[in-house]
Amino acid sequence: MKVVLRNPRRELEIEGDASVKDVLKRLDIIPETVLVIRDGELLLKTDLVTDADTIELRPVISGGSTR
């Protein structure tokens, strides 16, 4: 599968089918720090991704308003 990482943008190839959780573990990424997207849809940690998939990992950015 192709994994597209943001900030900085880079692409990796990972072989084999795996759950989102397992992909993140292989990449040493804390699941709560990224959104995982495939074809415009947000994936859950339990979703399966295959060799044919391209997934994008976007960092979670939080902020609030100052009043």
mmCIF file of the N, C-alpha and C atoms, coordinates in Angstrom:
data_MODEL
# 
_entry.id   MODEL 
# 
loop_
_atom_site.group_PDB 
_atom_site.id 
_atom_site.type_symbol 
_atom_site.label_atom_id 
_atom_site.label_alt_id 
_atom_site.label_comp_id 
_atom_site.label_asym_id 
_atom_site.label_entity_id 
_atom_site.label_seq_id 
_atom_site.pdbx_PDB_ins_code 
_atom_site.Cartn_x 
_atom_site.Cartn_y 
_atom_site.Cartn_z 
_atom_site.occupancy 
_atom_site.B_iso_or_equiv 
_atom_site.pdbx_formal_charge 
_atom_site.auth_seq_id 
_atom_site.auth_comp_id 
_atom_site.auth_asym_id 
_atom_site.auth_atom_id 
_atom_site.pdbx_PDB_model_num 
ATOM 1   N N  . MET A 1 1  ? 0.842   -1.172 0.000  1.00 0.00 ? 1  MET A N  1 
ATOM 2   C CA . MET A 1 1  ? 0.000   0.000  0.000  1.00 0.00 ? 1  MET A CA 1 
ATOM 3   C C  . MET A 1 1  ? 0.882   1.228  0.000  1.00 0.00 ? 1  MET A C  1 
ATOM 4   N N  . LYS A 1 2  ? 0.342   2.291  -0.524 1.00 0.00 ? 2  LYS A N  1 
ATOM 5   C CA . LYS A 1 2  ? 1.059   3.559  -0.490 1.00 0.00 ? 2  LYS A CA 1 
ATOM 6   C C  . LYS A 1 2  ? 0.542   4.351  0.706  1.00 0.00 ? 2  LYS A C  1 
ATOM 7   N N  . VAL A 1 3  ? 1.471   4.899  1.473  1.00 0.00 ? 3  VAL A N  1 
ATOM 8   C CA . VAL A 1 3  ? 1.122   5.722  2.623  1.00 0.00 ? 3  VAL A CA 1 
ATOM 9   C C  . VAL A 1 3  ? 1.667   7.119  2.359  1.00 0.00 ? 3  VAL A C  1 
ATOM 10  N N  . VAL A 1 4  ? 0.779   8.106  2.344  1.00 0.00 ? 4  VAL A N  1 
ATOM 11  C CA . VAL A 1 4  ? 1.168   9.498  2.121  1.00 0.00 ? 4  VAL A CA 1 
ATOM 12  C C  . VAL A 1 4  ? 1.126   10.210 3.468  1.00 0.00 ? 4  VAL A C  1 
ATOM 13  N N  . LEU A 1 5  ? 2.273   10.718 3.883  1.00 0.00 ? 5  LEU A N  1 
ATOM 14  C CA . LEU A 1 5  ? 2.368   11.445 5.152  1.00 0.00 ? 5  LEU A CA 1 
ATOM 15  C C  . LEU A 1 5  ? 2.418   12.940 4.867  1.00 0.00 ? 5  LEU A C  1 
ATOM 16  N N  . ARG A 1 6  ? 1.853   13.719 5.739  1.00 0.00 ? 6  ARG A N  1 
ATOM 17  C CA . ARG A 1 6  ? 1.839   15.179 5.600  1.00 0.00 ? 6  ARG A CA 1 
ATOM 18  C C  . ARG A 1 6  ? 2.725   15.804 6.668  1.00 0.00 ? 6  ARG A C  1 
ATOM 19  N N  . ASN A 1 7  ? 3.234   16.970 6.349  1.00 0.00 ? 7  ASN A N  1 
ATOM 20  C CA . ASN A 1 7  ? 4.023   17.807 7.279  1.00 0.00 ? 7  ASN A CA 1 
ATOM 21  C C  . ASN A 1 7  ? 5.234   17.108 7.852  1.00 0.00 ? 7  ASN A C  1 
ATOM 22  N N  . PRO A 1 8  ? 6.272   16.881 7.146  1.00 0.00 ? 8  PRO A N  1 
ATOM 23  C CA . PRO A 1 8  ? 6.463   17.169 5.716  1.00 0.00 ? 8  PRO A CA 1 
ATOM 24  C C  . PRO A 1 8  ? 5.883   16.048 4.855  1.00 0.00 ? 8  PRO A C  1 
ATOM 25  N N  . ARG A 1 9  ? 5.568   16.405 3.615  1.00 0.00 ? 9  ARG A N  1 
ATOM 26  C CA . ARG A 1 9  ? 4.958   15.431 2.705  1.00 0.00 ? 9  ARG A CA 1 
ATOM 27  C C  . ARG A 1 9  ? 6.016   14.428 2.266  1.00 0.00 ? 9  ARG A C  1 
ATOM 28  N N  . ARG A 1 10 ? 5.659   13.158 2.397  1.00 0.00 ? 10 ARG A N  1 
ATOM 29  C CA . ARG A 1 10 ? 6.503   12.074 1.905  1.00 0.00 ? 10 ARG A CA 1 
ATOM 30  C C  . ARG A 1 10 ? 5.638   10.853 1.673  1.00 0.00 ? 10 ARG A C  1 
ATOM 31  N N  . GLU A 1 11 ? 6.124   9.947  0.867  1.00 0.00 ? 11 GLU A N  1 
ATOM 32  C CA . GLU A 1 11 ? 5.376   8.739  0.544  1.00 0.00 ? 11 GLU A CA 1 
ATOM 33  C C  . GLU A 1 11 ? 6.208   7.506  0.890  1.00 0.00 ? 11 GLU A C  1 
ATOM 34  N N  . LEU A 1 12 ? 5.515   6.504  1.425  1.00 0.00 ? 12 LEU A N  1 
ATOM 35  C CA . LEU A 1 12 ? 6.149   5.241  1.789  1.00 0.00 ? 12 LEU A CA 1 
ATOM 36  C C  . LEU A 1 12 ? 5.352   4.105  1.171  1.00 0.00 ? 12 LEU A C  1 
ATOM 37  N N  . GLU A 1 13 ? 5.999   2.987  0.960  1.00 0.00 ? 13 GLU A N  1 
ATOM 38  C CA . GLU A 1 13 ? 5.325   1.775  0.508  1.00 0.00 ? 13 GLU A CA 1 
ATOM 39  C C  . GLU A 1 13 ? 5.407   0.742  1.631  1.00 0.00 ? 13 GLU A C  1 
ATOM 40  N N  . ILE A 1 14 ? 4.275   0.126  1.935  1.00 0.00 ? 14 ILE A N  1 
ATOM 41  C CA . ILE A 1 14 ? 4.218   -0.935 2.933  1.00 0.00 ? 14 ILE A CA 1 
ATOM 42  C C  . ILE A 1 14 ? 3.559   -2.140 2.276  1.00 0.00 ? 14 ILE A C  1 
ATOM 43  N N  . GLU A 1 15 ? 4.163   -3.296 2.443  1.00 0.00 ? 15 GLU A N  1 
ATOM 44  C CA . GLU A 1 15 ? 3.623   -4.507 1.826  1.00 0.00 ? 15 GLU A CA 1 
ATOM 45  C C  . GLU A 1 15 ? 2.679   -5.239 2.769  1.00 0.00 ? 15 GLU A C  1 
ATOM 46  N N  . GLY A 1 16 ? 1.656   -5.836 2.175  1.00 0.00 ? 16 GLY A N  1 
ATOM 47  C CA . GLY A 1 16 ? 0.734   -6.668 2.932  1.00 0.00 ? 16 GLY A CA 1 
ATOM 48  C C  . GLY A 1 16 ? -0.485  -5.929 3.420  1.00 0.00 ? 16 GLY A C  1 
ATOM 49  N N  . ASP A 1 17 ? -1.550  -6.681 3.602  1.00 0.00 ? 17 ASP A N  1 
ATOM 50  C CA . ASP A 1 17 ? -2.785  -6.138 4.163  1.00 0.00 ? 17 ASP A CA 1 
ATOM 51  C C  . ASP A 1 17 ? -2.611  -6.009 5.677  1.00 0.00 ? 17 ASP A C  1 
ATOM 52  N N  . ALA A 1 18 ? -3.230  -4.988 6.249  1.00 0.00 ? 18 ALA A N  1 
ATOM 53  C CA . ALA A 1 18 ? -3.121  -4.777 7.697  1.00 0.00 ? 18 ALA A CA 1 
ATOM 54  C C  . ALA A 1 18 ? -4.235  -3.864 8.165  1.00 0.00 ? 18 ALA A C  1 
ATOM 55  N N  . SER A 1 19 ? -4.497  -3.902 9.460  1.00 0.00 ? 19 SER A N  1 
ATOM 56  C CA . SER A 1 19 ? -5.444  -2.954 10.032 1.00 0.00 ? 19 SER A CA 1 
ATOM 57  C C  . SER A 1 19 ? -4.746  -1.593 10.120 1.00 0.00 ? 19 SER A C  1 
ATOM 58  N N  . VAL A 1 20 ? -5.530  -0.550 10.210 1.00 0.00 ? 20 VAL A N  1 
ATOM 59  C CA . VAL A 1 20 ? -4.968  0.792  10.374 1.00 0.00 ? 20 VAL A CA 1 
ATOM 60  C C  . VAL A 1 20 ? -4.074  0.829  11.611 1.00 0.00 ? 20 VAL A C  1 
ATOM 61  N N  . LYS A 1 21 ? -4.529  0.214  12.679 1.00 0.00 ? 21 LYS A N  1 
ATOM 62  C CA . LYS A 1 21 ? -3.751  0.180  13.917 1.00 0.00 ? 21 LYS A CA 1 
ATOM 63  C C  . LYS A 1 21 ? -2.375  -0.442 13.688 1.00 0.00 ? 21 LYS A C  1 
ATOM 64  N N  . ASP A 1 22 ? -2.322  -1.550 12.932 1.00 0.00 ? 22 ASP A N  1 
ATOM 65  C CA . ASP A 1 22 ? -1.052  -2.216 12.668 1.00 0.00 ? 22 ASP A CA 1 
ATOM 66  C C  . ASP A 1 22 ? -0.136  -1.386 11.766 1.00 0.00 ? 22 ASP A C  1 
ATOM 67  N N  . VAL A 1 23 ? -0.718  -0.697 10.789 1.00 0.00 ? 23 VAL A N  1 
ATOM 68  C CA . VAL A 1 23 ? 0.081   0.178  9.922  1.00 0.00 ? 23 VAL A CA 1 
ATOM 69  C C  . VAL A 1 23 ? 0.735   1.274  10.755 1.00 0.00 ? 23 VAL A C  1 
ATOM 70  N N  . LEU A 1 24 ? -0.046  1.899  11.625 1.00 0.00 ? 24 LEU A N  1 
ATOM 71  C CA . LEU A 1 24 ? 0.499   2.962  12.467 1.00 0.00 ? 24 LEU A CA 1 
ATOM 72  C C  . LEU A 1 24 ? 1.581   2.431  13.398 1.00 0.00 ? 24 LEU A C  1 
ATOM 73  N N  . LYS A 1 25 ? 1.390   1.223  13.904 1.00 0.00 ? 25 LYS A N  1 
ATOM 74  C CA . LYS A 1 25 ? 2.392   0.614  14.781 1.00 0.00 ? 25 LYS A CA 1 
ATOM 75  C C  . LYS A 1 25 ? 3.694   0.372  14.013 1.00 0.00 ? 25 LYS A C  1 
ATOM 76  N N  . ARG A 1 26 ? 3.592   -0.132 12.779 1.00 0.00 ? 26 ARG A N  1 
ATOM 77  C CA . ARG A 1 26 ? 4.785   -0.353 11.940 1.00 0.00 ? 26 ARG A CA 1 
ATOM 78  C C  . ARG A 1 26 ? 5.556   0.947  11.707 1.00 0.00 ? 26 ARG A C  1 
ATOM 79  N N  . LEU A 1 27 ? 4.811   2.049  11.580 1.00 0.00 ? 27 LEU A N  1 
ATOM 80  C CA . LEU A 1 27 ? 5.430   3.345  11.311 1.00 0.00 ? 27 LEU A CA 1 
ATOM 81  C C  . LEU A 1 27 ? 5.812   4.089  12.584 1.00 0.00 ? 27 LEU A C  1 
ATOM 82  N N  . ASP A 1 28 ? 5.543   3.469  13.744 1.00 0.00 ? 28 ASP A N  1 
ATOM 83  C CA . ASP A 1 28 ? 5.845   4.082  15.041 1.00 0.00 ? 28 ASP A CA 1 
ATOM 84  C C  . ASP A 1 28 ? 5.139   5.433  15.201 1.00 0.00 ? 28 ASP A C  1 
ATOM 85  N N  . ILE A 1 29 ? 3.840   5.436  14.844 1.00 0.00 ? 29 ILE A N  1 
ATOM 86  C CA . ILE A 1 29 ? 3.009   6.640  14.942 1.00 0.00 ? 29 ILE A CA 1 
ATOM 87  C C  . ILE A 1 29 ? 1.922   6.403  15.978 1.00 0.00 ? 29 ILE A C  1 
ATOM 88  N N  . ILE A 1 30 ? 1.756   7.324  16.888 1.00 0.00 ? 30 ILE A N  1 
ATOM 89  C CA . ILE A 1 30 ? 0.712   7.243  17.910 1.00 0.00 ? 30 ILE A CA 1 
ATOM 90  C C  . ILE A 1 30 ? -0.638  7.495  17.230 1.00 0.00 ? 30 ILE A C  1 
ATOM 91  N N  . PRO A 1 31 ? -1.582  6.538  17.331 1.00 0.00 ? 31 PRO A N  1 
ATOM 92  C CA . PRO A 1 31 ? -2.853  6.656  16.614 1.00 0.00 ? 31 PRO A CA 1 
ATOM 93  C C  . PRO A 1 31 ? -3.625  7.960  16.871 1.00 0.00 ? 31 PRO A C  1 
ATOM 94  N N  . GLU A 1 32 ? -3.548  8.474  18.067 1.00 0.00 ? 32 GLU A N  1 
ATOM 95  C CA . GLU A 1 32 ? -4.301  9.688  18.395 1.00 0.00 ? 32 GLU A CA 1 
ATOM 96  C C  . GLU A 1 32 ? -3.719  10.950 17.770 1.00 0.00 ? 32 GLU A C  1 
ATOM 97  N N  . THR A 1 33 ? -2.563  10.843 17.111 1.00 0.00 ? 33 THR A N  1 
ATOM 98  C CA . THR A 1 33 ? -1.917  12.031 16.545 1.00 0.00 ? 33 THR A CA 1 
ATOM 99  C C  . THR A 1 33 ? -2.206  12.245 15.065 1.00 0.00 ? 33 THR A C  1 
ATOM 100 N N  . VAL A 1 34 ? -2.914  11.287 14.435 1.00 0.00 ? 34 VAL A N  1 
ATOM 101 C CA . VAL A 1 34 ? -3.176  11.393 13.000 1.00 0.00 ? 34 VAL A CA 1 
ATOM 102 C C  . VAL A 1 34 ? -4.611  11.003 12.654 1.00 0.00 ? 34 VAL A C  1 
ATOM 103 N N  . LEU A 1 35 ? -5.068  11.529 11.512 1.00 0.00 ? 35 LEU A N  1 
ATOM 104 C CA . LEU A 1 35 ? -6.298  11.067 10.878 1.00 0.00 ? 35 LEU A CA 1 
ATOM 105 C C  . LEU A 1 35 ? -5.855  10.205 9.706  1.00 0.00 ? 35 LEU A C  1 
ATOM 106 N N  . VAL A 1 36 ? -6.502  9.068  9.513  1.00 0.00 ? 36 VAL A N  1 
ATOM 107 C CA . VAL A 1 36 ? -6.160  8.164  8.418  1.00 0.00 ? 36 VAL A CA 1 
ATOM 108 C C  . VAL A 1 36 ? -7.309  8.207  7.420  1.00 0.00 ? 36 VAL A C  1 
ATOM 109 N N  . ILE A 1 37 ? -6.975  8.544  6.174  1.00 0.00 ? 37 ILE A N  1 
ATOM 110 C CA . ILE A 1 37 ? -8.001  8.775  5.157  1.00 0.00 ? 37 ILE A CA 1 
ATOM 111 C C  . ILE A 1 37 ? -7.712  7.914  3.935  1.00 0.00 ? 37 ILE A C  1 
ATOM 112 N N  . ARG A 1 38 ? -8.779  7.285  3.418  1.00 0.00 ? 38 ARG A N  1 
ATOM 113 C CA . ARG A 1 38 ? -8.698  6.504  2.168  1.00 0.00 ? 38 ARG A CA 1 
ATOM 114 C C  . ARG A 1 38 ? -9.852  6.941  1.284  1.00 0.00 ? 38 ARG A C  1 
ATOM 115 N N  . ASP A 1 39 ? -9.545  7.390  0.081  1.00 0.00 ? 39 ASP A N  1 
ATOM 116 C CA . ASP A 1 39 ? -10.569 7.821  -0.882 1.00 0.00 ? 39 ASP A CA 1 
ATOM 117 C C  . ASP A 1 39 ? -11.535 8.828  -0.271 1.00 0.00 ? 39 ASP A C  1 
ATOM 118 N N  . GLY A 1 40 ? -11.012 9.766  0.507  1.00 0.00 ? 40 GLY A N  1 
ATOM 119 C CA . GLY A 1 40 ? -11.834 10.819 1.092  1.00 0.00 ? 40 GLY A CA 1 
ATOM 120 C C  . GLY A 1 40 ? -12.630 10.411 2.316  1.00 0.00 ? 40 GLY A C  1 
ATOM 121 N N  . GLU A 1 41 ? -12.461 9.175  2.782  1.00 0.00 ? 41 GLU A N  1 
ATOM 122 C CA . GLU A 1 41 ? -13.203 8.701  3.954  1.00 0.00 ? 41 GLU A CA 1 
ATOM 123 C C  . GLU A 1 41 ? -12.266 8.459  5.128  1.00 0.00 ? 41 GLU A C  1 
ATOM 124 N N  . LEU A 1 42 ? -12.690 8.896  6.295  1.00 0.00 ? 42 LEU A N  1 
ATOM 125 C CA . LEU A 1 42 ? -11.931 8.694  7.518  1.00 0.00 ? 42 LEU A CA 1 
ATOM 126 C C  . LEU A 1 42 ? -12.003 7.223  7.926  1.00 0.00 ? 42 LEU A C  1 
ATOM 127 N N  . LEU A 1 43 ? -10.859 6.633  8.251  1.00 0.00 ? 43 LEU A N  1 
ATOM 128 C CA . LEU A 1 43 ? -10.818 5.235  8.652  1.00 0.00 ? 43 LEU A CA 1 
ATOM 129 C C  . LEU A 1 43 ? -10.690 5.103  10.162 1.00 0.00 ? 43 LEU A C  1 
ATOM 130 N N  . LEU A 1 44 ? -11.186 3.996  10.675 1.00 0.00 ? 44 LEU A N  1 
ATOM 131 C CA . LEU A 1 44 ? -11.053 3.666  12.086 1.00 0.00 ? 44 LEU A CA 1 
ATOM 132 C C  . LEU A 1 44 ? -9.825  2.779  12.279 1.00 0.00 ? 44 LEU A C  1 
ATOM 133 N N  . LYS A 1 45 ? -9.350  2.659  13.513 1.00 0.00 ? 45 LYS A N  1 
ATOM 134 C CA . LYS A 1 45 ? -8.176  1.830  13.804 1.00 0.00 ? 45 LYS A CA 1 
ATOM 135 C C  . LYS A 1 45 ? -8.380  0.374  13.393 1.00 0.00 ? 45 LYS A C  1 
ATOM 136 N N  . THR A 1 46 ? -9.624  -0.087 13.415 1.00 0.00 ? 46 THR A N  1 
ATOM 137 C CA . THR A 1 46 ? -9.916  -1.487 13.112 1.00 0.00 ? 46 THR A CA 1 
ATOM 138 C C  . THR A 1 46 ? -10.127 -1.759 11.620 1.00 0.00 ? 46 THR A C  1 
ATOM 139 N N  . ASP A 1 47 ? -10.203 -0.723 10.801 1.00 0.00 ? 47 ASP A N  1 
ATOM 140 C CA . ASP A 1 47 ? -10.426 -0.913 9.366  1.00 0.00 ? 47 ASP A CA 1 
ATOM 141 C C  . ASP A 1 47 ? -9.211  -1.575 8.719  1.00 0.00 ? 47 ASP A C  1 
ATOM 142 N N  . LEU A 1 48 ? -9.474  -2.394 7.708  1.00 0.00 ? 48 LEU A N  1 
ATOM 143 C CA . LEU A 1 48 ? -8.423  -3.093 6.981  1.00 0.00 ? 48 LEU A CA 1 
ATOM 144 C C  . LEU A 1 48 ? -8.021  -2.278 5.757  1.00 0.00 ? 48 LEU A C  1 
ATOM 145 N N  . VAL A 1 49 ? -6.718  -2.182 5.533  1.00 0.00 ? 49 VAL A N  1 
ATOM 146 C CA . VAL A 1 49 ? -6.204  -1.572 4.308  1.00 0.00 ? 49 VAL A CA 1 
ATOM 147 C C  . VAL A 1 49 ? -5.398  -2.640 3.569  1.00 0.00 ? 49 VAL A C  1 
ATOM 148 N N  . THR A 1 50 ? -5.453  -2.593 2.239  1.00 0.00 ? 50 THR A N  1 
ATOM 149 C CA . THR A 1 50 ? -4.836  -3.631 1.422  1.00 0.00 ? 50 THR A CA 1 
ATOM 150 C C  . THR A 1 50 ? -3.667  -3.075 0.617  1.00 0.00 ? 50 THR A C  1 
ATOM 151 N N  . ASP A 1 51 ? -2.931  -3.983 -0.021 1.00 0.00 ? 51 ASP A N  1 
ATOM 152 C CA . ASP A 1 51 ? -1.803  -3.588 -0.871 1.00 0.00 ? 51 ASP A CA 1 
ATOM 153 C C  . ASP A 1 51 ? -2.217  -2.596 -1.952 1.00 0.00 ? 51 ASP A C  1 
ATOM 154 N N  . ALA A 1 52 ? -3.448  -2.698 -2.427 1.00 0.00 ? 52 ALA A N  1 
ATOM 155 C CA . ALA A 1 52 ? -3.912  -1.838 -3.514 1.00 0.00 ? 52 ALA A CA 1 
ATOM 156 C C  . ALA A 1 52 ? -4.321  -0.446 -3.050 1.00 0.00 ? 52 ALA A C  1 
ATOM 157 N N  . ASP A 1 53 ? -4.416  -0.221 -1.743 1.00 0.00 ? 53 ASP A N  1 
ATOM 158 C CA . ASP A 1 53 ? -4.897  1.059  -1.201 1.00 0.00 ? 53 ASP A CA 1 
ATOM 159 C C  . ASP A 1 53 ? -3.811  2.125  -1.141 1.00 0.00 ? 53 ASP A C  1 
ATOM 160 N N  . THR A 1 54 ? -4.273  3.359  -1.208 1.00 0.00 ? 54 THR A N  1 
ATOM 161 C CA . THR A 1 54 ? -3.450  4.522  -0.873 1.00 0.00 ? 54 THR A CA 1 
ATOM 162 C C  . THR A 1 54 ? -4.134  5.185  0.300  1.00 0.00 ? 54 THR A C  1 
ATOM 163 N N  . ILE A 1 55 ? -3.397  5.358  1.391  1.00 0.00 ? 55 ILE A N  1 
ATOM 164 C CA . ILE A 1 55 ? -3.961  6.040  2.553  1.00 0.00 ? 55 ILE A CA 1 
ATOM 165 C C  . ILE A 1 55 ? -3.137  7.287  2.835  1.00 0.00 ? 55 ILE A C  1 
ATOM 166 N N  . GLU A 1 56 ? -3.787  8.253  3.425  1.00 0.00 ? 56 GLU A N  1 
ATOM 167 C CA . GLU A 1 56 ? -3.133  9.507  3.771  1.00 0.00 ? 56 GLU A CA 1 
ATOM 168 C C  . GLU A 1 56 ? -3.183  9.684  5.279  1.00 0.00 ? 56 GLU A C  1 
ATOM 169 N N  . LEU A 1 57 ? -2.076  10.061 5.861  1.00 0.00 ? 57 LEU A N  1 
ATOM 170 C CA . LEU A 1 57 ? -2.014  10.342 7.294  1.00 0.00 ? 57 LEU A CA 1 
ATOM 171 C C  . LEU A 1 57 ? -1.869  11.844 7.470  1.00 0.00 ? 57 LEU A C  1 
ATOM 172 N N  . ARG A 1 58 ? -2.877  12.435 8.067  1.00 0.00 ? 58 ARG A N  1 
ATOM 173 C CA . ARG A 1 58 ? -2.852  13.883 8.325  1.00 0.00 ? 58 ARG A CA 1 
ATOM 174 C C  . ARG A 1 58 ? -2.733  14.111 9.817  1.00 0.00 ? 58 ARG A C  1 
ATOM 175 N N  . PRO A 1 59 ? -1.835  14.989 10.216 1.00 0.00 ? 59 PRO A N  1 
ATOM 176 C CA . PRO A 1 59 ? -1.678  15.258 11.652 1.00 0.00 ? 59 PRO A CA 1 
ATOM 177 C C  . PRO A 1 59 ? -2.941  15.908 12.216 1.00 0.00 ? 59 PRO A C  1 
ATOM 178 N N  . VAL A 1 60 ? -3.255  15.523 13.444 1.00 0.00 ? 60 VAL A N  1 
ATOM 179 C CA . VAL A 1 60 ? -4.379  16.133 14.153 1.00 0.00 ? 60 VAL A CA 1 
ATOM 180 C C  . VAL A 1 60 ? -3.892  17.487 14.676 1.00 0.00 ? 60 VAL A C  1 
ATOM 181 N N  . ILE A 1 61 ? -4.634  18.514 14.334 1.00 0.00 ? 61 ILE A N  1 
ATOM 182 C CA . ILE A 1 61 ? -4.294  19.855 14.789 1.00 0.00 ? 61 ILE A CA 1 
ATOM 183 C C  . ILE A 1 61 ? -5.472  20.384 15.577 1.00 0.00 ? 61 ILE A C  1 
ATOM 184 N N  . SER A 1 62 ? -5.198  20.758 16.803 1.00 0.00 ? 62 SER A N  1 
ATOM 185 C CA . SER A 1 62 ? -6.286  21.286 17.617 1.00 0.00 ? 62 SER A CA 1 
ATOM 186 C C  . SER A 1 62 ? -5.964  22.716 17.997 1.00 0.00 ? 62 SER A C  1 
ATOM 187 N N  . GLY A 1 63 ? -6.982  23.403 18.298 1.00 0.00 ? 63 GLY A N  1 
ATOM 188 C CA . GLY A 1 63 ? -6.825  24.790 18.713 1.00 0.00 ? 63 GLY A CA 1 
ATOM 189 C C  . GLY A 1 63 ? -8.127  25.280 19.271 1.00 0.00 ? 63 GLY A C  1 
ATOM 190 N N  . GLY A 1 64 ? -8.087  26.396 19.824 1.00 0.00 ? 64 GLY A N  1 
ATOM 191 C CA . GLY A 1 64 ? -9.317  26.946 20.389 1.00 0.00 ? 64 GLY A CA 1 
ATOM 192 C C  . GLY A 1 64 ? -9.363  28.427 20.151 1.00 0.00 ? 64 GLY A C  1 
ATOM 193 N N  . SER A 1 65 ? -10.471 28.955 20.454 1.00 0.00 ? 65 SER A N  1 
ATOM 194 C CA . SER A 1 65 ? -10.605 30.393 20.312 1.00 0.00 ? 65 SER A CA 1 
ATOM 195 C C  . SER A 1 65 ? -10.146 31.070 21.596 1.00 0.00 ? 65 SER A C  1 
ATOM 196 N N  . THR A 1 66 ? -9.656  32.239 21.428 1.00 0.00 ? 66 THR A N  1 
ATOM 197 C CA . THR A 1 66 ? -9.286  33.026 22.607 1.00 0.00 ? 66 THR A CA 1 
ATOM 198 C C  . THR A 1 66 ? -10.352 34.095 22.783 1.00 0.00 ? 66 THR A C  1 
ATOM 199 N N  . ARG A 1 67 ? -10.837 34.168 23.957 1.00 0.00 ? 67 ARG A N  1 
ATOM 200 C CA . ARG A 1 67 ? -11.910 35.140 24.212 1.00 0.00 ? 67 ARG A CA 1 
ATOM 201 C C  . ARG A 1 67 ? -11.418 36.202 25.147 1.00 0.00 ? 67 ARG A C  1 
# 
